[in-house]
Amino acid sequence: MTKKRQEIYFDNSGTTQVIEPVADFAYQLMREEFGNPSAAYARGLKAEKLLAEARRRVAETLDVNPAEIFFTSGGTESDNLALRGVMQANRRRGKHLIVSAVEHPAVLNTAKALQDEGYEVDFLPVDANCQVDARNLQKLLRPDTVLVSVMLVNNEVGAVQPIAELAHVLKDAKSPALLHVDAVQGYGKMVVSAPKLGADLLSVSGHKFHAPKGTGFLYIRNGVHITPQLTGGGQEAGMRCGTENLPGICALGLAAKMAYDELDKRLDRVAEVRETLLNGLGDFPGWHLNSPEGALPNVVNISFEGVKSEVLLHMLEDEGLLVSAGSACAAKRDKLSHVLQAMGYDRRRIEGAIRFSFSYLNTVEEAERAAVIVKRQVNELREVLQPKRR
């Protein structure tokens, strides 16, 4: 009888496991509370009440009004609604959009699609630490700038962007431009207050913090005009029509509450796991940390000299260690990381980059084992690839 392989899941920036209380709550609602929140009878009213409670829970975590929360199918839809909705609603005022060069494809490719549709897009550069510079935003701002979109936490290296500084630039310039924040990788892993950040719109995806896939929301500050992308029966105040995914939304609400109730404890665990992995690699030759100082501890991006990440990924998987080479949404394309390119790294360093991403469910013991596995497999791969001496 073969021994079952112990899996180490270090790809939590790609997706997370739905935790038991959240899964149980969703299942209970699927079985017992299947009413349509738009229906006028008692079962529908109960569903509407549950929906309102989920909205309240989410709003509390962001320091905003529940009426400013609009549920979606996830981060990609939220980003599309923000970018397309704002640009379309403000056509008469301008057609200029600014996004950072290291955004997730959900923002970057939407911006490029808008560019193809006749909008003007400028890309905000980053430095070697994956940080945007507020002074560069000042230079790119124009009287017809409608929207600035910058992520809170980078999904590949964990860099935290100075969102509040960018908001101050817009305020000091007396610019009418709105600020959209893709908070998909930061929400549930750090304090996120929309008013303190100065965000006018903010995107979140449930499956990044142990809620089910297919859930998310967009915060839209009261007074912001946006063109809905889905029309129909008027759900979500007409902003996102279609019968609400009640079990998923309520599960998201519970996951959000749990994430922030336990935030300090979870952060401590993740930081410990990260430190253990890095210490385990220690003086192992030929590895380089790509994640900058001050990065969110959930994400560690490391390059290994003399190996190709796509080959190493499969070797690590054979030993039960699951990691990625970057954004899960772009990992299957044979393309160099645009994030590491924007940070100034050369092709060899980028080709050898691996992303390890943790959750509070991971353990120190897993990190210790992972370090051993990585060193063994990198050494094996280097031996195979090294030119043989005569």
N, C-alpha and C positions, 0 to 999 in steps of 0.2 A: 504493500500500500504506500503510495507516494505521499510525502508530507506536503501539506498545503502551504503555498508560498505566502509569506506575510507581506502584504502590500503597504508601501509607504506613499501616501498621497501628498505630494508637495506641488500641486498645481491649483491652489485655491484661488488664484487670481483668474483662472479660467472658469471655474465654477466651484461651488461648495456643496457639501452634503447637507441635505435638509435634515435638521435636527429633530429628534423624536417628538418633543412637545408640539412643534410646528406641524410636522407631518400628521400627527394624531388629530390636531385641531382641523386641518384641512379635510381629512377623511371624515371626521364627524360631521362637518358642514355638508360635504357631498352626500352623505347618507340621510341626514336629518333636516338640514336647513337649505333645501333646494329651491326655495322660492325666488321669484324674479323681483329684485328691488324696486322695479317700476310698477309692480302690481298693487292694486288698491286694497286687496283683502288681507287678512291677518298674517298669512304666511309671507306675503310680499312686504308687509310693514316690518315684520321681524327681520327679514333680509336687509331692508333699508336701514334698520337700526344697527345691524352688525356692520354694514358698510360704513356708516357714520362713525362707529367706534374705531374702525381701522384707520379712517382718515384722521381722526383726532389723535390716535397714537402716533402716527407718522408726523403729523404737524408739530406735536410736542417736542419731538427729537430735533426739529429744525428751528424751533422758536418762531413758528409762523401760525397763521390762521388756518383752520381746517379747510375753509373755502378756497384756499390758494393751492390745494393739493389735487392733482388730477391723475387718476390711475391709468396706466398704460400696460403694454405687454412686456416692457423692459427698457433697457438703456438705449437700444438702437431706435426704437419708436420715439422715446422721449427726446433724444437728440434731434431726430428728424422733425418732430413737431416744433421744437424750439427754433431750429435754424430756418426751416422752410416757413413755419408759421409767422415768425417775426419778420423775415425778409419780405414775404408776400403782403403782410399787413401794412408795411411801411414803404411800399414802392414809390409813392409820391415824394417821400422825404429823401430817399436815396437808395442806392443799390450796392453800397460798399460794406463788405464783411471782412473782419479780421479774425483769424484762428491761429493757434500756435502750431508750429511745425511738427509737434510730437503728439498730436491728438490721436485718439483711438480712431480706427477706420470709420466708425459710425458718424463721427464729426468730419473727419478729413475728406472722406469720399462724398459726403453730402455737400460739403463746401465746394468740392470740385464739380459735382453735378450742377450746383447752382451757378458755378462759373460758366459751364456749358450752356446754361439757360440765359446768359446775358448779364448775370451779376458780376461785380468786381470783387475779387478776393485777394487779400494780402496775408502772407504767412509770417507769423511772429517767430523769430529765431530763438534758439536756446543756447546757453553756454555749455561748457564741458561738464557742468553739474546738472544738466537738463533743466536749468532754470531760465524762465523768461525774465527779461529786464524791463521794468516799468518805463524806463527812458525810451526803449525801442517802441513801446506802445504809443508814447507821446509823438514820436516821429511818424508813425503810420496813421494816426488819427486824422480824419478829414471831416469837413462840415457835413458831408453826406454819408458818414459812417453810421450804419444802422445797428450793427451788432458786433460784439467782441465775444468770442467763445474760447475759453481756456479751461482745461481739465484741472481738477483739484489735486489728484494724485496720478502720476503716470503709471500705466498698467504694466510696463516692461521693466522699469528700474525703480519705481517707488518714489520718485522725486515729488516733493510737495511744492506746489506753485504758490507764489505770493499773491493770492487772489485779492485780499483786502487792499494791497498796494495798487493793484490794477484798477480797483474800484475808485480809489482816491484820485488816480490819474484822470479818470473820466469826470469825476466831480470837479476837480480843480480846473479842468479844461472847459467846464460848463458844457460838456458834450451831451447831446441827447441820446447817444448810443447806449444800448442796453448791454448788460453783462450776463452771458450764459456760462454756467459752470457744469461740466460733466463730472459729477461726484461719484460715479459708479464705483471706483476703486477706493474711495475714501470713506464713504458713508458706512456706518456700522463699525469702523475701525479707528475712528478719531472723532473728536467733537466737531460737529458741522452745524453752525448757526448761520442760516441764510442772511439775516440782517447784519450780523457782525462781518460776514464776508463781503457784504455789499452786492450779493447776487440778485439779479432780477428774475432769472430762471435757473433751475437746478435739476439735473437728471439723476435718477437712481434706478438701479436694477436689483431685484430681489434675490436672484440666485447667487449674488456675490457675498451675501451675508446670511446664508443658511435658510433662505426662503425658497419656495419652488421656482423653477424656470417659468418664463412666460408672465412674470409679474414685475411691476416697476411703477414709477410715477414721475411726473414732472411738476415741480413747484413753479408757479407763475405768480409773481408779485401782483397784488391788487393794483389795477390801473394799467397794467401792461396789455397792449392790444396784440392779438395773435390770430392768425387765420387757421381754423381747424383743418386737419387733413383728412379726417373721416367724418362724413355727414350721415345723418340717419335719425334715430329716435330721440335725440337730445340728451342722452346720458352724459354724465360728467359735465353738467351745465352746458352741454352742447359742444364742449371742447374735444371730446373723444367719444364719439357715438358707438353704440354696440352694447349688448347686454353685458354687464360687469361680470368678471370672473370672481364671484363671491368667495369661494373657498381659497383661491390663490391670494386674493387681496387681503382677506382676513388673516391668512397665514403670514403674509408679508408684515402686516401690522403687529402680530405677535413677535415675529422674528426681530423686528425693529425695536420693540420694547425690550426684549431680552438682551439684544446687542448693547443697548445703552444702559440698561440696569447693571450689566456685568462688564462694562467697557474696561475699567481699570484692570480687573482680574484677567480679562482676555488679552489685553495688551502686554501685561507682564509675562503671560505664558508664551506669546508669540515672540517677544524679545528674547526670552530665554532659549527658545528653539533656534532662533536665528544665530545667536551668539555661540551656541553649541556647535552648529554646523560650521561656522567660520573658524572656530577654535580647532575643530576636528580636521579641517583642511590645513590649518597652521602653516608649517614650513614646507608643505608639499610643493614641488617645483612647478613653475609655469602656469600659475593661475592669477587672474586679475579681477578685482572687484569693480564692476561697472556701476553699481548703485552708488549714488553720491552720499556724502555725509548729510545727516538729517533726513534721509529717506524714511518712509514708513517701514517699520520692521517686518511687515507682512511679505515684502518682496525683496529678494536678493538676486541680482543679475551678475553672473560670473562668467568670464571667458577662460577657456583652457587652451594653452598653446599647442599647436600641432595636431588638433583634432577638428573634425566637422561636427557641429552640434546635432545635425539630423542623424548621423551615424551613432553618436554617443547616446542620443535619446533612446534608441532601440536597444542598445546594450544595457542601459540602466533599467529599462522596462523588463528585460529578461531576468533581472534580479529583483523585480518588484518595486523599483523606485520610479514613480511617475512624476515627471517634470515637463517643462516645455521650452521651446526656443524663443518664446516671445508671446505676442498676442495670440490667444487661441483662435480668434476670428481671422487671423491671417497666416496661421502656422502651416497650413497645407499648401500654401503658395511658395514656389521657389523664388523667394525675394528676400533681399537683405533688410534687416530691421531699419526702418526709417528713423526710429528713435535714436539708436546707436550711431547712425550716420549723422544725424543732426547734432549729436554730442561731439562729433569730430573723430570718432574711432575709425581705424583703417579696416579694410576688407577682411584681413586674417583674424583680427580680434572679433569682428562681428560674426564671422562664420563659426567661431568657437564658443559663442555665447549661449548660456543656459539660464533659464529663469526658474528659481525655486520660490514658491509662494506658500505661505503657511496660514493656518487658522488655529484657533485656541484648542481645537480637537487634536492637534498634533502634539507629540511628546518629545522630551529631551532624548529619550532612548531611540526614537526614530531618527532624530538628527544625528546621533552618534553612529548609528548603523548606516545612514545615508552617506556620511563622510567616508566611511570605510569602503562602501560600494563605489562611490565616485572615484576615489583614488585608484582602486583596483582596476576599474574599467578604463579610466584614462590611460593608465600605464600600459594596459593590454593593447589599447588602440594605438598608442604611440609606438609600441614595439612593432606592430604590424605595418604601420605607415612609414617607419624609419627606413631610409635606404640602407641595405645590408652592406657591411664592409667586407672587403676581400681579405 
